[in-house]
Amino acid sequence: MKERQIRLLADSLKAPTIAGLVAGIGLLISIAAMMNQAVPARLFPPQSVTFTQNNTDYQGLVFDRVINLSDSTGIFIPNTPGLSVSGNNVYVAWREGSVDPGPDIFFRASNDSGNAFSDPIRLGTRASILFTPQIATIEKFVYVAWEGTVPVSDSYNFQVFLRVSNDYGATFGETLNISESTAEAREPQIAAEGKNVYIVWQDNTPRNNDIFLRTSSDYGATFGKGVNLSSNNGDSNSPRLTISDARLFIIWSDHSYGNSDILLTKIIHGKSFSGNTINLSRDKKVSTNPQMTLTDQYIYVIWESHEFPAPTLSAPIRDIMFRSSSDNGVSFNSPSRLSANVIDSVGPNIAAAGENVYVVWASSNPNGFPNIFFRKSIDGGESFDNTLNLQNDLTDHMSPEIVATGQIVYITWDNAGTAYNQSFVIIYDSANVFVSNVTFESEPKSIISSSMAVTGDDIYLAWDVNDEIYLAAAKI
């Protein structure tokens, strides 16, 4: 497989004449404009990053608050913790226990910026081993949703569960079965704003997976009936949602159009509108794993895409696609292919601040090792800077996470080939400076399967290493 990937990359980098290249790119852009198909977003070969260790404007992050939240040996499973931060309040949820009958969901809260945490609270039992617990917060309310199981005859079904705290995570109400499915409900996502709480999930009660939404307008005290957002004959899965100023956007991957497409629907003030669902991919390729972020009136969406049938049965050659809207989702720019000239791109993540957009993903380098690639736009996604390889080495790097605050971007990823050490990179967009000097004042310094959040002057990392859940905090 690696030899095939190397050959594909070599073929893609064969240099035509300058005139031919210019004419070819011009023709591609013209054809795409007429047919509304994707073109590369400013085609450049990937470049390697030069790191600055001692930049005068930045002296490095010092994580002086490192806490073992689980303090046990009972985790047994891969574990990306859920993390949410609101002001000085920090909330972490994770899974702990055996595969059979399923791990428990544990939760801890800090009300002093991560200096001290409450005792662990067991929120639920028989959780899925695959899905990270989700946390949403607003004011004193904390909402934790997870994918769990209920016994059915001699087997079990997956359901979506929720517990609500109205005292900053000190105590929680009863466990609510949000999905109430007669079949299986998976992959919950949750968002909250003001009094409103929104939960989406995929549910195969209609004999194929559809995307369902339930809404509360009283801080989660009661919920309306589930609404089928997709309601079609094809499988719909991988829902994602985000909310800002009473604008709720939900995306998912939908098989109703022959292959898999990325659909988006908009809900304003709790109301969905007929005909409001948009097909963002609309092509003959397989589109999966959508991700989305909102900032001001901008909406930015990315996803994975590959040909059908795939070039190989074992590993399709995937691209990272991008679309943006500058008018609250009324219209979208044409799709752009961000992963030009890199091989089999997966696991994209996106962050934005105004018109600054930052995208990361994992792709194979010419030697066949997954590396982390990065692109940024400063014009709302109209164009993107060069593709940057953040490692370009002979080690596996996967699962990038990214957050942005102003013109500073933080990225983490898993280094599968270096004893679970987590790489950490800070990007100063204003000066295009990459800085990597980070210090942990206490053990452990190894990080894997991390979640990240930034609020005010603090950055937080929650991660799993050596069957323990840790949280670290630093001033920025």
C-alpha positions as CSV (number, residue, x, y, z in Angstrom):
1,M,0.0,0.0,0.0
2,K,2.8,2.4,0.9
3,E,4.5,1.7,-2.5
4,R,1.3,2.5,-4.3
5,Q,0.9,5.7,-2.3
6,I,4.4,6.8,-3.2
7,R,3.8,6.2,-6.9
8,L,0.6,8.2,-6.7
9,L,2.4,11.1,-5.1
10,A,5.2,11.0,-7.6
11,D,2.8,11.0,-10.5
12,S,0.9,13.9,-9.0
13,L,4.1,16.0,-8.7
14,K,5.4,15.4,-12.2
15,A,6.1,18.9,-13.4
16,P,4.6,20.0,-16.7
17,T,5.7,23.1,-18.5
18,I,4.8,26.4,-16.9
19,A,2.5,27.4,-19.8
20,G,0.8,24.0,-19.6
21,L,0.4,24.2,-15.9
22,V,-1.1,27.7,-16.0
23,A,-3.4,26.7,-18.9
24,G,-4.4,23.5,-17.1
25,I,-5.3,25.2,-13.8
26,G,-7.2,27.9,-15.7
27,L,-9.2,25.2,-17.6
28,L,-9.9,23.4,-14.3
29,I,-11.2,26.6,-12.7
30,S,-13.3,27.4,-15.7
31,I,-14.9,24.0,-15.9
32,A,-15.5,23.9,-12.1
33,A,-17.2,27.3,-12.2
34,M,-19.6,26.0,-14.9
35,M,-20.2,22.7,-13.3
36,N,-20.0,23.6,-9.6
37,Q,-17.4,21.0,-9.0
38,A,-14.5,21.1,-6.6
39,V,-11.1,22.6,-7.6
40,P,-7.9,22.7,-5.6
41,A,-7.7,25.7,-3.3
42,R,-4.5,27.3,-4.7
43,L,-2.5,24.3,-5.7
44,F,1.0,24.1,-4.1
45,P,3.2,21.2,-3.2
46,P,3.3,20.7,0.6
47,Q,6.1,22.5,2.5
48,S,7.7,21.7,5.8
49,V,7.3,24.0,8.8
50,T,10.3,25.7,10.3
51,F,9.8,25.9,14.1
52,T,11.0,28.9,16.2
53,Q,11.9,27.8,19.7
54,N,12.7,31.2,21.2
55,N,10.4,33.8,19.6
56,T,10.6,37.3,21.2
57,D,6.8,37.6,21.3
58,Y,6.2,34.1,22.8
59,Q,8.2,32.4,25.5
60,G,6.3,29.1,25.6
61,L,3.4,27.6,27.5
62,V,4.0,26.3,31.0
63,F,1.3,23.8,32.2
64,D,1.6,24.4,35.9
65,R,-1.6,22.6,36.8
66,V,-1.5,18.9,36.0
67,I,-4.1,16.7,37.8
68,N,-4.8,13.0,37.6
69,L,-8.6,13.0,37.4
70,S,-9.3,9.2,37.4
71,D,-6.5,8.0,39.8
72,S,-7.4,4.4,39.1
73,T,-6.4,1.4,37.0
74,G,-9.9,0.6,35.8
75,I,-10.0,2.3,32.4
76,F,-9.0,-0.7,30.2
77,I,-10.2,1.0,27.0
78,P,-9.0,3.8,24.6
79,N,-10.5,7.0,26.0
80,T,-10.8,10.5,24.6
81,P,-12.3,12.5,27.5
82,G,-15.1,15.0,27.0
83,L,-14.0,18.6,28.0
84,S,-15.9,21.8,28.3
85,V,-14.9,25.1,29.8
86,S,-17.1,28.1,30.8
87,G,-15.4,31.0,32.6
88,N,-13.5,29.5,35.6
89,N,-15.5,26.3,35.4
90,V,-13.9,23.2,33.9
91,Y,-15.8,20.0,33.3
92,V,-14.4,16.6,32.2
93,A,-16.2,13.3,31.5
94,W,-14.7,10.0,30.6
95,R,-15.4,6.2,30.4
96,E,-14.0,3.8,32.9
97,G,-14.4,0.1,33.2
98,S,-14.5,-3.1,31.1
99,V,-15.8,-3.8,27.7
100,D,-18.4,-6.2,29.0
101,P,-21.0,-5.1,30.1
102,G,-19.7,-1.7,29.2
103,P,-17.7,1.1,31.0
104,D,-19.2,3.7,33.4
105,I,-19.4,7.4,32.7
106,F,-17.5,9.5,35.3
107,F,-17.5,13.2,35.7
108,R,-15.5,15.8,37.6
109,A,-15.8,19.6,37.9
110,S,-13.5,22.5,38.8
111,N,-14.8,25.9,39.7
112,D,-11.4,27.5,40.1
113,S,-9.8,27.2,36.6
114,G,-8.6,23.7,37.1
115,N,-6.7,24.1,40.3
116,A,-8.9,21.7,42.2
117,F,-11.6,19.3,41.2
118,S,-14.7,17.8,42.9
119,D,-14.8,14.1,43.7
120,P,-15.7,11.8,40.8
121,I,-19.4,11.3,40.1
122,R,-20.6,8.2,38.3
123,L,-23.2,9.5,35.8
124,G,-24.1,6.3,34.0
125,T,-23.3,2.6,33.4
126,R,-23.1,0.3,30.4
127,A,-21.7,3.0,28.1
128,S,-20.4,2.5,24.6
129,I,-16.7,1.8,24.3
130,L,-16.5,3.8,21.1
131,F,-18.0,7.2,21.7
132,T,-16.7,10.1,23.7
133,P,-19.2,11.6,26.3
134,Q,-20.4,15.0,25.2
135,I,-20.6,18.0,27.5
136,A,-22.4,21.4,26.9
137,T,-22.5,24.2,29.5
138,I,-24.4,27.5,29.9
139,E,-24.4,29.6,33.0
140,K,-24.7,27.2,36.0
141,F,-26.1,24.4,33.9
142,V,-24.0,21.4,32.8
143,Y,-25.3,18.8,30.3
144,V,-23.6,15.4,29.8
145,A,-24.8,13.1,27.0
146,W,-23.5,9.7,26.1
147,E,-24.1,6.6,24.1
148,G,-25.1,3.7,26.3
149,T,-26.8,0.3,26.2
150,V,-30.0,-1.2,27.5
151,P,-30.6,-5.0,27.8
152,V,-32.9,-6.4,25.1
153,S,-33.7,-10.2,25.4
154,D,-30.2,-11.8,25.3
155,S,-28.6,-8.8,23.7
156,Y,-28.6,-5.0,24.1
157,N,-29.5,-1.8,22.1
158,F,-27.7,1.5,22.1
159,Q,-29.6,4.5,23.4
160,V,-28.8,8.2,23.9
161,F,-28.7,9.3,27.6
162,L,-28.5,12.7,29.3
163,R,-28.0,14.0,32.8
164,V,-28.4,17.7,33.8
165,S,-26.8,19.7,36.6
166,N,-28.1,23.1,37.6
167,D,-25.4,23.8,40.2
168,Y,-22.1,23.9,38.1
169,G,-21.7,20.1,38.1
170,A,-22.0,19.6,41.9
171,T,-25.0,17.3,41.6
172,F,-27.1,15.9,38.7
173,G,-30.7,15.0,38.1
174,E,-32.0,11.6,37.0
175,T,-30.8,9.8,33.9
176,L,-33.0,10.7,30.8
177,N,-33.3,8.3,27.8
178,I,-33.3,11.0,25.2
179,S,-33.6,8.7,22.1
180,E,-36.3,6.4,23.5
181,S,-35.6,4.3,20.4
182,T,-37.2,0.9,19.7
183,A,-34.0,0.1,17.7
184,E,-30.5,1.6,18.1
185,A,-29.5,5.3,18.7
186,R,-25.9,6.3,18.3
187,E,-23.4,9.2,18.2
188,P,-25.2,11.9,20.2
189,Q,-24.1,15.6,19.9
190,I,-25.2,18.3,22.2
191,A,-25.3,22.1,22.2
192,A,-26.8,24.7,24.6
193,E,-27.5,28.4,24.4
194,G,-29.6,30.4,26.8
195,K,-32.5,28.3,28.0
196,N,-32.3,26.0,24.9
197,V,-30.7,22.6,24.7
198,Y,-30.3,20.6,21.5
199,I,-29.4,17.0,21.1
200,V,-29.0,15.2,17.7
201,W,-28.2,11.5,17.0
202,Q,-28.5,8.8,14.4
203,D,-31.3,6.3,14.9
204,N,-32.3,3.2,12.8
205,T,-35.8,2.9,14.1
206,P,-37.2,3.8,10.6
207,R,-35.3,0.7,9.4
208,N,-32.5,2.9,8.1
209,N,-30.4,5.4,10.0
210,D,-32.0,8.9,10.2
211,I,-30.9,12.0,12.0
212,F,-33.1,12.9,15.0
213,L,-33.3,16.1,17.0
214,R,-34.8,16.8,20.5
215,T,-35.0,20.3,21.9
216,S,-35.6,21.7,25.4
217,S,-36.5,25.4,26.0
218,D,-36.3,25.2,29.8
219,Y,-32.7,24.3,30.6
220,G,-33.2,20.6,30.0
221,A,-36.1,20.2,32.5
222,T,-38.3,18.9,29.7
223,F,-37.8,17.9,26.0
224,G,-40.1,18.0,23.0
225,K,-40.7,15.0,20.8
226,G,-37.9,13.7,18.6
227,V,-37.9,15.2,15.1
228,N,-36.6,13.3,12.1
229,L,-34.4,15.8,10.2
230,S,-33.3,13.5,7.4
231,S,-36.5,11.3,6.9
232,N,-35.3,9.5,3.7
233,N,-34.6,6.0,2.5
234,G,-30.9,6.3,2.7
235,D,-28.6,5.8,5.7
236,S,-27.8,9.1,7.5
237,N,-25.0,9.2,10.0
238,S,-22.2,11.2,11.7
239,P,-24.4,14.2,12.8
240,R,-22.6,17.3,14.0
241,L,-24.1,20.5,15.4
242,T,-23.1,24.0,16.4
243,I,-25.0,27.0,17.6
244,S,-24.5,30.8,17.8
245,D,-27.0,33.6,18.4
246,A,-30.0,31.3,18.1
247,R,-28.7,29.9,14.8
248,L,-28.4,26.1,15.0
249,F,-26.7,24.3,12.1
250,I,-26.7,20.5,11.8
251,I,-24.7,18.5,9.3
252,W,-24.5,14.8,8.5
253,S,-23.4,12.2,5.9
254,D,-26.4,11.0,3.9
255,H,-26.6,8.0,1.4
256,S,-29.9,9.1,-0.2
257,Y,-28.3,10.4,-3.4
258,G,-26.6,7.3,-4.6
259,N,-23.3,7.5,-2.7
260,S,-22.7,9.5,0.5
261,D,-23.3,13.3,0.5
262,I,-22.9,16.0,3.2
263,L,-26.2,17.6,4.1
264,L,-26.7,20.7,6.2
265,T,-29.9,22.1,7.7
266,K,-30.5,25.4,9.6
267,I,-32.7,25.9,12.6
268,I,-33.5,29.4,13.8
269,H,-35.1,30.0,17.2
270,G,-35.9,26.3,17.5
271,K,-37.8,26.1,14.2
272,S,-36.8,24.0,11.2
273,F,-38.0,25.1,7.8
274,S,-39.1,22.9,4.9
275,G,-36.7,22.8,2.0
276,N,-33.9,24.3,4.2
277,T,-31.6,21.3,3.8
278,I,-28.6,21.9,1.5
279,N,-26.5,19.2,-0.2
280,L,-22.9,20.6,0.2
281,S,-21.0,17.9,-1.7
282,R,-23.5,17.0,-4.5
283,D,-21.1,14.8,-6.5
284,K,-20.6,11.1,-7.3
285,K,-18.0,10.6,-4.6
286,V,-18.3,9.2,-1.1
287,S,-18.4,12.0,1.4
288,T,-18.0,11.3,5.1
289,N,-16.8,12.6,8.5
290,P,-18.2,16.2,8.3
291,Q,-16.9,18.9,10.7
292,M,-18.2,22.5,11.0
293,T,-17.5,25.7,12.9
294,L,-19.4,29.1,13.1
295,T,-17.9,32.6,13.6
296,D,-19.8,35.8,13.1
297,Q,-22.0,35.3,10.0
298,Y,-19.5,32.7,8.6
299,I,-20.1,29.0,8.4
300,Y,-17.1,26.7,7.5
301,V,-17.6,23.0,6.7
302,I,-15.0,20.3,5.9
303,W,-15.3,16.6,5.1
304,E,-13.5,13.5,3.7
305,S,-14.2,12.5,0.1
306,H,-13.1,9.6,-2.1
307,E,-14.0,8.1,-5.5
308,F,-16.5,5.3,-5.8
309,P,-15.5,2.6,-6.2
310,A,-12.4,3.3,-4.2
311,P,-9.0,2.9,-5.8
312,T,-8.3,0.0,-3.4
313,L,-10.6,-2.0,-1.3
314,S,-8.4,-1.7,1.8
315,A,-7.7,2.0,1.8
316,P,-9.6,4.6,-0.4
317,I,-7.5,7.6,-1.4
318,R,-9.4,10.4,0.4
319,D,-9.3,14.2,0.0
320,I,-10.3,17.0,2.4
321,M,-13.1,19.1,1.0
322,F,-14.1,22.6,2.2
323,R,-17.1,24.9,1.7
324,S,-17.9,28.2,3.3
325,S,-20.8,30.7,3.6
326,S,-20.5,34.3,4.5
327,D,-24.3,35.0,4.9
328,N,-25.4,32.6,7.6
329,G,-25.9,29.7,5.3
330,V,-28.0,31.4,2.7
331,S,-25.4,30.6,0.0
332,F,-22.1,28.7,-0.1
333,N,-19.0,29.1,-2.1
334,S,-18.0,26.3,-4.5
335,P,-16.3,23.3,-2.9
336,S,-12.5,23.4,-2.6
337,R,-10.1,20.5,-2.3
338,L,-7.6,21.4,0.4
339,S,-5.5,18.3,0.4
340,A,-4.0,18.6,-3.1
341,N,-0.7,16.8,-3.6
342,V,-0.9,14.8,-0.4
343,I,-2.0,11.2,-0.1
344,D,-5.1,9.7,1.6
345,S,-6.2,12.5,3.9
346,V,-8.3,11.6,7.0
347,G,-9.4,13.0,10.3
348,P,-9.9,16.7,9.4
349,N,-10.5,19.3,12.1
350,I,-11.3,23.0,11.7
351,A,-11.2,26.2,13.7
352,A,-11.9,29.8,12.8
353,A,-11.9,33.4,14.2
354,G,-13.8,35.8,11.9
355,E,-12.4,35.4,8.4
356,N,-9.4,33.4,9.6
357,V,-9.9,29.7,8.9
358,Y,-7.5,26.9,10.0
359,V,-7.7,23.3,8.9
360,V,-5.6,20.3,10.0
361,W,-5.7,16.7,8.9
362,A,-3.5,13.5,8.7
363,S,-2.1,12.4,5.3
364,S,0.7,10.1,4.2
365,N,4.0,11.7,3.4
366,P,6.1,10.4,0.4
367,N,7.6,7.8,2.7
368,G,4.2,6.4,3.6
369,F,4.0,7.7,7.2
370,P,0.9,9.7,8.3
371,N,1.9,13.3,9.1
372,I,-0.2,16.3,10.2
373,F,-0.9,18.9,7.5
374,F,-2.1,22.5,8.0
375,R,-3.7,25.2,5.8
376,K,-5.0,28.6,6.6
377,S,-7.2,31.2,5.0
378,I,-7.4,34.9,5.9
379,D,-10.3,35.8,3.6
380,G,-13.1,33.6,4.8
381,G,-12.1,30.6,2.8
382,E,-11.9,32.3,-0.6
383,S,-8.3,31.2,-0.9
384,F,-5.8,29.2,1.2
385,D,-2.1,29.5,1.9
386,N,0.4,26.8,1.1
387,T,-0.1,23.3,2.5
388,L,2.3,22.9,5.4
389,N,3.6,19.5,6.8
390,L,4.1,19.9,10.5
391,Q,6.5,17.0,10.8
392,N,7.8,15.4,7.6
393,D,9.4,12.5,9.4
394,L,9.3,8.7,9.7
395,T,6.8,8.6,12.5
396,D,3.1,8.1,12.5
397,H,1.1,11.2,13.5
398,M,-2.7,11.0,13.7
399,S,-5.9,12.5,15.2
400,P,-5.2,16.3,15.1
401,E,-7.2,18.7,17.3
402,I,-7.3,22.4,16.8
403,V,-8.7,25.5,18.5
404,A,-8.3,29.2,17.7
405,T,-8.4,32.3,19.7
406,G,-7.9,35.6,17.9
407,Q,-4.8,35.1,15.7
408,I,-3.3,32.3,17.8
409,V,-4.0,28.6,16.9
410,Y,-3.3,25.6,19.1
411,I,-2.9,22.1,17.6
412,T,-2.3,18.7,19.2
413,W,-2.1,15.2,17.7
414,D,-1.1,11.7,18.6
415,N,2.4,10.4,17.9
416,A,1.8,6.7,17.5
417,G,5.5,5.9,17.0
418,T,7.1,7.8,19.9
419,A,6.0,6.2,23.1
420,Y,2.7,8.0,23.1
421,N,4.3,11.5,23.3
422,Q,1.9,14.1,22.2
423,S,3.1,16.8,19.8
424,F,2.1,20.3,20.5
425,V,2.4,23.3,18.2
426,I,1.4,26.9,18.6
427,I,0.8,29.0,15.5
428,Y,1.1,32.8,15.6
429,D,-0.9,33.6,12.5
430,S,-0.1,37.3,12.5
431,A,3.6,36.6,12.0
432,N,3.3,33.1,10.5
433,V,5.6,31.9,13.4
434,F,5.4,28.2,14.6
435,V,6.5,27.7,18.1
436,S,6.8,24.3,19.9
437,N,8.3,24.9,23.3
438,V,5.9,23.6,25.9
439,T,6.7,22.7,29.5
440,F,4.8,20.5,32.0
441,E,5.8,21.2,35.6
442,S,4.7,17.8,36.8
443,E,4.3,14.3,35.2
444,P,3.1,12.9,33.0
445,K,4.5,14.7,29.9
446,S,3.1,12.0,27.6
447,I,-0.3,12.7,26.1
448,I,-2.6,10.7,23.8
449,S,-6.3,10.9,22.8
450,S,-6.6,14.6,23.9
451,S,-9.3,17.2,24.0
452,M,-8.5,20.9,24.1
453,A,-10.3,24.1,25.1
454,V,-9.4,27.8,25.4
455,T,-11.2,30.4,27.4
456,G,-10.1,33.8,28.5
457,D,-6.4,33.6,29.4
458,D,-6.3,29.8,29.9
459,I,-5.8,26.8,27.8
460,Y,-6.8,23.3,29.0
461,L,-5.8,19.8,27.8
462,A,-7.6,16.6,28.9
463,W,-6.1,13.3,27.8
464,D,-5.7,9.6,28.4
465,V,-2.3,8.0,29.0
466,N,-1.4,4.8,30.8
467,D,-5.0,4.1,31.7
468,E,-5.5,7.4,33.5
469,I,-7.3,10.6,32.7
470,Y,-5.3,13.8,33.2
471,L,-6.0,17.5,32.9
472,A,-3.4,20.3,32.4
473,A,-3.9,24.0,32.4
474,A,-1.7,26.9,31.4
475,K,-1.9,30.7,31.1
476,I,-1.6,32.0,27.6
